[in-house]
Amino acid sequence: MSEATLHIERGDWQRLGALAGDIRRRVFIDEQAVPEDEEWDGRDPDCVHFLAWHDGTPVGTARLLPDGHVGRVAVLSTGRGRGIGLALMREAIRAARDQGHAHVELAAQIQALDFYRRLGFEAYGDTFLDAGILHRNMRLPLND
């Protein structure tokens, strides 16, 4: 039996948007009940997007905003627990370094804080509601 393959594709919204958007719709809008007008914020054309392929099937996505924030990190339920989210984040961090950012920031859902801490992110500030879900800001310095 062959080992599963994982590949992270980097691209723009024009190229990756249909597949990335479908994943985000399923995770954020369908599963987490994020309102559509909050999910589709109009910023996607300005971002670098990442699409995770597991055994040839798109299962995860993330985006890097021009200011070095990572957002819209989503993995389909069938792909969770396989290191896909970590691979997406590592590629987003690599892209932020490539762009010369001094740090990467994100707003993490409270239940995902430990996931981001494993990558070296540190939480700061108070918790806040975004789309009805508790979040906390996190930062990862890129000065190494």
Contacts in CASP RR format, 6 or more apart in sequence:
PFRMAT RR
TARGET T0000
AUTHOR 0000-0000-0000
METHOD contacts of the structure
MODEL  1
MSEATLHIERGDWQRLGALAGDIRRRVFIDEQAVPEDEEWDGRDPDCVHF
LAWHDGTPVGTARLLPDGHVGRVAVLSTGRGRGIGLALMREAIRAARDQG
HAHVELAAQIQALDFYRRLGFEAYGDTFLDAGILHRNMRLPLND
4 54 0 8 1.000
4 55 0 8 1.000
4 82 0 8 1.000
5 53 0 8 1.000
5 54 0 8 1.000
5 55 0 8 1.000
5 56 0 8 1.000
6 52 0 8 1.000
6 53 0 8 1.000
6 54 0 8 1.000
6 82 0 8 1.000
6 83 0 8 1.000
6 84 0 8 1.000
6 87 0 8 1.000
7 52 0 8 1.000
7 53 0 8 1.000
7 56 0 8 1.000
8 50 0 8 1.000
8 51 0 8 1.000
8 52 0 8 1.000
8 53 0 8 1.000
8 87 0 8 1.000
8 88 0 8 1.000
8 91 0 8 1.000
9 16 0 8 1.000
9 50 0 8 1.000
9 51 0 8 1.000
9 52 0 8 1.000
9 53 0 8 1.000
10 48 0 8 1.000
10 49 0 8 1.000
10 50 0 8 1.000
10 91 0 8 1.000
10 95 0 8 1.000
11 48 0 8 1.000
11 49 0 8 1.000
11 50 0 8 1.000
11 51 0 8 1.000
12 45 0 8 1.000
12 48 0 8 1.000
12 49 0 8 1.000
13 20 0 8 1.000
13 44 0 8 1.000
13 45 0 8 1.000
13 47 0 8 1.000
13 49 0 8 1.000
14 45 0 8 1.000
15 49 0 8 1.000
16 49 0 8 1.000
16 50 0 8 1.000
16 51 0 8 1.000
16 61 0 8 1.000
17 44 0 8 1.000
17 49 0 8 1.000
19 51 0 8 1.000
19 58 0 8 1.000
19 61 0 8 1.000
20 49 0 8 1.000
20 51 0 8 1.000
20 58 0 8 1.000
20 60 0 8 1.000
20 61 0 8 1.000
20 63 0 8 1.000
20 72 0 8 1.000
21 61 0 8 1.000
22 58 0 8 1.000
23 51 0 8 1.000
23 58 0 8 1.000
23 59 0 8 1.000
23 60 0 8 1.000
23 61 0 8 1.000
23 74 0 8 1.000
23 75 0 8 1.000
23 76 0 8 1.000
24 39 0 8 1.000
24 61 0 8 1.000
24 72 0 8 1.000
24 74 0 8 1.000
25 39 0 8 1.000
26 74 0 8 1.000
26 76 0 8 1.000
27 74 0 8 1.000
27 75 0 8 1.000
27 76 0 8 1.000
28 34 0 8 1.000
28 39 0 8 1.000
28 72 0 8 1.000
28 74 0 8 1.000
28 131 0 8 1.000
29 35 0 8 1.000
29 36 0 8 1.000
29 39 0 8 1.000
31 77 0 8 1.000
32 131 0 8 1.000
32 133 0 8 1.000
34 131 0 8 1.000
34 133 0 8 1.000
35 131 0 8 1.000
38 130 0 8 1.000
38 131 0 8 1.000
39 72 0 8 1.000
39 131 0 8 1.000
43 65 0 8 1.000
44 63 0 8 1.000
46 65 0 8 1.000
46 66 0 8 1.000
47 63 0 8 1.000
47 64 0 8 1.000
47 65 0 8 1.000
47 66 0 8 1.000
48 63 0 8 1.000
48 64 0 8 1.000
48 92 0 8 1.000
48 95 0 8 1.000
49 61 0 8 1.000
49 62 0 8 1.000
49 63 0 8 1.000
49 64 0 8 1.000
50 61 0 8 1.000
50 62 0 8 1.000
50 63 0 8 1.000
50 64 0 8 1.000
50 88 0 8 1.000
50 91 0 8 1.000
50 92 0 8 1.000
50 95 0 8 1.000
51 58 0 8 1.000
51 60 0 8 1.000
51 61 0 8 1.000
52 58 0 8 1.000
52 59 0 8 1.000
52 60 0 8 1.000
52 61 0 8 1.000
52 75 0 8 1.000
52 84 0 8 1.000
52 85 0 8 1.000
52 87 0 8 1.000
52 88 0 8 1.000
53 59 0 8 1.000
54 79 0 8 1.000
54 82 0 8 1.000
54 84 0 8 1.000
59 75 0 8 1.000
59 76 0 8 1.000
59 78 0 8 1.000
59 79 0 8 1.000
59 84 0 8 1.000
60 74 0 8 1.000
60 75 0 8 1.000
60 76 0 8 1.000
60 79 0 8 1.000
60 84 0 8 1.000
60 85 0 8 1.000
60 88 0 8 1.000
61 72 0 8 1.000
61 73 0 8 1.000
61 74 0 8 1.000
61 88 0 8 1.000
62 70 0 8 1.000
62 71 0 8 1.000
62 72 0 8 1.000
62 73 0 8 1.000
62 74 0 8 1.000
62 85 0 8 1.000
62 88 0 8 1.000
62 89 0 8 1.000
62 91 0 8 1.000
62 92 0 8 1.000
63 70 0 8 1.000
63 71 0 8 1.000
63 72 0 8 1.000
63 92 0 8 1.000
64 70 0 8 1.000
64 71 0 8 1.000
64 92 0 8 1.000
64 95 0 8 1.000
64 96 0 8 1.000
64 99 0 8 1.000
65 71 0 8 1.000
68 96 0 8 1.000
68 99 0 8 1.000
68 101 0 8 1.000
68 103 0 8 1.000
68 104 0 8 1.000
68 105 0 8 1.000
69 104 0 8 1.000
69 105 0 8 1.000
69 106 0 8 1.000
69 107 0 8 1.000
70 89 0 8 1.000
70 92 0 8 1.000
70 93 0 8 1.000
70 96 0 8 1.000
70 104 0 8 1.000
70 105 0 8 1.000
70 106 0 8 1.000
71 106 0 8 1.000
71 107 0 8 1.000
73 85 0 8 1.000
73 88 0 8 1.000
73 89 0 8 1.000
73 92 0 8 1.000
73 106 0 8 1.000
75 84 0 8 1.000
75 85 0 8 1.000
75 88 0 8 1.000
85 115 0 8 1.000
86 115 0 8 1.000
86 118 0 8 1.000
86 119 0 8 1.000
89 116 0 8 1.000
89 119 0 8 1.000
90 119 0 8 1.000
92 104 0 8 1.000
93 104 0 8 1.000
93 119 0 8 1.000
93 140 0 8 1.000
93 142 0 8 1.000
96 104 0 8 1.000
96 142 0 8 1.000
97 142 0 8 1.000
100 142 0 8 1.000
101 142 0 8 1.000
102 141 0 8 1.000
102 142 0 8 1.000
102 143 0 8 1.000
103 139 0 8 1.000
103 140 0 8 1.000
103 141 0 8 1.000
103 142 0 8 1.000
103 143 0 8 1.000
104 121 0 8 1.000
104 139 0 8 1.000
104 140 0 8 1.000
104 142 0 8 1.000
105 137 0 8 1.000
105 138 0 8 1.000
105 139 0 8 1.000
105 140 0 8 1.000
106 116 0 8 1.000
106 121 0 8 1.000
106 137 0 8 1.000
106 138 0 8 1.000
107 128 0 8 1.000
107 130 0 8 1.000
107 135 0 8 1.000
107 136 0 8 1.000
107 137 0 8 1.000
107 138 0 8 1.000
108 115 0 8 1.000
108 116 0 8 1.000
108 121 0 8 1.000
108 123 0 8 1.000
108 135 0 8 1.000
108 136 0 8 1.000
108 137 0 8 1.000
108 138 0 8 1.000
109 133 0 8 1.000
109 134 0 8 1.000
109 135 0 8 1.000
110 127 0 8 1.000
110 133 0 8 1.000
110 134 0 8 1.000
110 135 0 8 1.000
110 136 0 8 1.000
113 123 0 8 1.000
113 136 0 8 1.000
113 138 0 8 1.000
116 138 0 8 1.000
117 123 0 8 1.000
119 140 0 8 1.000
120 140 0 8 1.000
121 138 0 8 1.000
121 139 0 8 1.000
121 140 0 8 1.000
122 138 0 8 1.000
122 139 0 8 1.000
122 140 0 8 1.000
123 136 0 8 1.000
123 137 0 8 1.000
123 138 0 8 1.000
124 136 0 8 1.000
124 137 0 8 1.000
124 138 0 8 1.000
124 139 0 8 1.000
125 136 0 8 1.000
125 137 0 8 1.000
126 136 0 8 1.000
127 134 0 8 1.000
127 135 0 8 1.000
127 136 0 8 1.000
128 134 0 8 1.000
128 135 0 8 1.000
128 136 0 8 1.000
129 135 0 8 1.000
END
